[in-house]
Amino acid sequence: MMDMRCSWKFLTSVCIISILLGYCSAYESVCLVNAQEDPEKHYVTLEVDASNATGHSIPETLFGIFFEEINHAGAGGLWAELVSNRGFEAGGQNIPSNISPWSIIGDESSIFVVTDRSSCFERNKIALKLEVLCNSNGCPSEGVGVYNPGYWGMNIEEGKKYKVTLYVRSTSDIDVSVSLTSSNGSLTLASEKIIALASEVSNWTKKEMILEANGTDDGARLQLTTTKNGSIWFDQVSAMPMDTYKGHGFRNDLFQMMVDLKPRFIRFPGGCFVEGDWLSNAVRWKETVGAWEERPGHFGDVWKYWTDDGLGHFEFFQLAEDLGAEPIWVFNNGIFLSDTLFSFTTTCIKLFETFAGISHNDHVETASIMPFVQEALDGIEFARGDANSTWGSVRAAMGHPEPFNLKYVAVGNEDCWEKYTYYKGNYLVFYNAIKKVYPDIKIISNCDGSSQPLDHPADYYDYHVKKHTKKTFMLVIKLCLCVFLLFQVYTLAEELFSMSHMFDNTSRDGPKFFTESSGSTLLSSTLKGNSSYYVEASAISFTTNGLEYIQIKAVNFENITVNLEVKMTGLNSSETKVSVTKKKVLTSPNVMDENSFSNPEMIVPQESLLVMPEEGDLTFVLPPYSFSSFDLLIESAAYIKMPISDSYTMV
């Protein structure tokens, strides 16, 4: 249950947002033509020109992901680290620090736990000190110490291996049990001992062990316990599954969900997460690279939780490479957000879509912006510089000597508004500095170029508009706008752009209907019939594995069943054969239905094979309140079946 819950948090976070890129509103719209109504039946006809002659090419970069560290999308989600607050720094660099969710095993008579600044790591000096004070009768047989439950309980699975790494020192001999246990500690799932003389651990010492679980518990915890009196210090305690994707630290199950979306790009590290509510809490990329033990972490004061920044600048580029997606790096630009316009709340639903560049309550004037410009240039060099460059060498030392394929950067996040007088000035400084060193990099502006040309140079623009919808059409609008308004869109600055953030609780299943859209052709089509007022439909052609397909998508807004007939023109009937291969349907009987933590699969696409009763009959049923797609295989009559073989031979 906890693992499912964690997965759902990941899916509902703004870390996985689907995007329609380029020409989107024009591409998926269709002409609705009223026909003579038949009161007995509900039907529509979609006339499709399948010749591609009048179609529009959809960009290869149509569809991608917006990832943000929100709702633990990274820490506790995609990033597989099981320990929360592994360095005890969640209270910052001052002592006493906040060690939550670490808790004490034992009472005040047997153990005393404090934090001090004795760590061997310069950028995160906090360490945890355990004073074991058992009386003459000795410690309890199960020992005393501390435990960490992870984010919502650690999902430990029987037979799987977990690598535990920690740093320890002591003034006396130690005998420490490192264990994975059930949620209350009563059942041990895996355990190893650290036994050392005082001379061996008088200085900070790194210890590593592999724990293999002999049981399963999705609410497990990591325990550090001892039965020996003395003082023991711990720091940088990590527990990672051994089966992360390619050993890169990404949870296999969540990574596969991202792969299944077939994203062509990924925008990171987020929106508000880039800025922080205050400058001191904004994510700074230089503090997220290098050895994980050296990363200080930071408190994400917008979304109100601590992250150790294990998922950092390097890991985001690695994620993009592993996904085969173009990386889009978003960095701070130094814009102030007026308190009169923005009243902060931790609830994402109430956030006005105008978040500042560096932070929500600090800003940097254009005259003082150069240090931040240099930080952006250094961040690009980290990704693209050769292994001998200053920051490229840091990347190489982390195991990636070859440069990452960074082509796109975004200057700020939702910052081009009238009250933000510094945005354009700051933007131009960033733009000119980046183009001077990296003229090929495409730079994304936050300003709106849909109604008139931008008044500053930009390769792309990303302008967000907040839309509001009627709750009475909750499910229907979600389904319909999966076609048109899947959050954020990037397009060429001189081209049409007008998409928006729409949903806070929307099912993320809609994107599964668009995995074949990137690089396809939107076919010219016309919708007719007595039900065309509440049906929307379109058609694309695409090729996969050497086979040619036409995909029909249709949204039914009403609580009625509609028959959709597809009529094809532009195909030579004597040379081609059209057959239906599969259908996918997203629907629910109640328009107010939503997925939730308790029922995360209330509304999910149902996919099945589809065999039409008669050759050439392309009539499909659209259930009430539904979003459907139908894949049609286009086969050449040049392939004929030989009488003595089941294989197809070209003649």
C-alpha positions, 0 to 999 in steps of 0.5 A: 500500500505504501509503495502504491501510495508513493507511486501515486504521489509521484504520478500526481506531482508536477514532477510528471506533467505532459505537454503538447509542443508546437501547433497544438491548438491548431493541430487537434481542432476539427471542423464541426458541421451539423447534419440532419438530426436523427432523433432515434440514434446518436451518430457522427461521421469523421471524414479523414483525408488519409493521403497526408497531402493536406495534413500537418507535420507534428513536431518531433518534440510535441510531447514531454515531461515537466518534472518538479520536486513537489509532493516528494516526486523526487525525494521519496519518489523517483529517487530511490533513496530510502532514508529521509534526512540522511545527514540530519541537516533538516534543521539547517546548519545550526544546532540543535538540528531537526532530525525528523523523521529519525526517532529514538529507540530506548528511554531517557535512562538508557540513551541521550541523543543530540546533534553537534557540528563535528561532521567531517563534511565541510558543507554539512557539518551536522552529525548525530551523537548517541550517548548510551547510558545503560545501567548496571543491568545492561541495555535491553536485549534489543538494544537502544539507538535510532530508527528512520522510517523513510518517507511513508515507510520503506518498501522492503521486498523479500529477496531484494538487496539494499546497500546501506552506507553510513559514517561512524566514529566513537571514543570506545569500542562499538558493536552496532546492529544495522537492521531493516525491520518491520514498522514497529521494530518487532520483526527483523527483515535483514541485519548486519553488525559493525564491530570495531575497536575504538582505535579503528573508529576514532576518526570518521569511518565509512562503512558499507554493507549489503542487506538482503531482505528475508521478508516483505514489509511496505512500512519498514524502517532502518534501525541503528542499535547497540547494547554497549555504553559509550558515545557514538556519532553517525552521519550521512546514513543512506539505504538504496535498493541495489536494483535501480535503473542502470545503477543510476539511482532511479526507481525502476517502476517509476522510471518505467512509467516515465518511459511508457509516456515516450517523452521527447523532452524533460523540463527540470528541476521545476517551477517554484522549486527553482526559486524558493519562497526566500532566496536562501532556500532556492535550489542552487545547482552547484550544491547538488553535484559531487559526492552525495555525502558532500551535498548540503541539501536544502529546505524547499520552503515553497512545498515545505519539506527538506530534500537531501538533493540526491536528485541533483543537476547531474542526475536530471541530465542523466535522467533525460539521457536514460529516457532518450529525451531532450533536457530543458534546464530552467534556472533562476532569473532574479525577479521579485514577486509583489506581495500584493499580487501573491499571497503564499499558500502551501496548497498548489491549487491556490498558487497564482501562476506567477512565480518569481525567478530567484525567490518569491520574496527576494529579487535581484536588479539587473545591475546586480544580476551578473553573478547569477548569469555566471552561475547559469553559464557554469551550469551549462558548462557542467553539462556541455563542457569537455572533461578538462573544463572547470565544471565539465571535469566535475561532471566527468568525475561523477562518471560521465566524461562525455558531455550531455546533450543540452540544447534548451534552457529557460530563463526563469519560470512564469516571470514575465508580468507587468509588475516584474519590471526587472524580468526583461532586463535580466533576461537580456543579460542572460540571453546575450551572455549565453548566446556569446558562449553557446550560440546554438543553445535555444533560449526560452522566454517567459513572455507571451508572443501569441498575440504580437511579436516579442519585443526581445530576442527568443528562440522559444517562449513559454507563457502560462495562462490560468484557466478555470473550469466548471466542476459540473464537467470535471471528468469531461473537461479533463478528458477533452482537454487532454487533447488540447491543454495538457499543461505547458507548451513550448513553441517557436517564438514566431509561432502560435502559442496559447496553452495553460495550466489547468488541473490540480487533481487531474488523472495523468492517464490522458497522456497515454493516448498521445505517446505516438503523436510526436513526429506524426502527421495530423490528418485533415478531417471533418466531423459531421452528424447529429451528435457533433455538438458534443463529440470532438475527434481527430486523426493522425498517421504514424509509423512504428516498427515499419508499419503504417497506422492511422489513429483516431481519437474521440471525446464524447462529452455527454451521457449518451452512447455515440456511434462514430463512423470513420470514412477514409479518402485518399487511399487507393482501395485496390492497393491498401487494406485498412484493419483495426488493431486495438482500442483504448478507452478512458471513461467513468459513469460519474463526471465527478469521479477522480483518482485518489490515494484510496482509489488510484485507479478509479479512472484508467485507460482500458486497452484491448484488441479490436476485431471489426465484424466486417471488412471495411466497416469502420464504425466505433462506439463512444461510451458516455463521458469518454476519451477513446482512441482506435488504431487502424493498420494500413496494409499494402495489397502488394503483400499477398499470402502465398498458398503454401506458406503463412508468410507474406511475400512482396510481389 
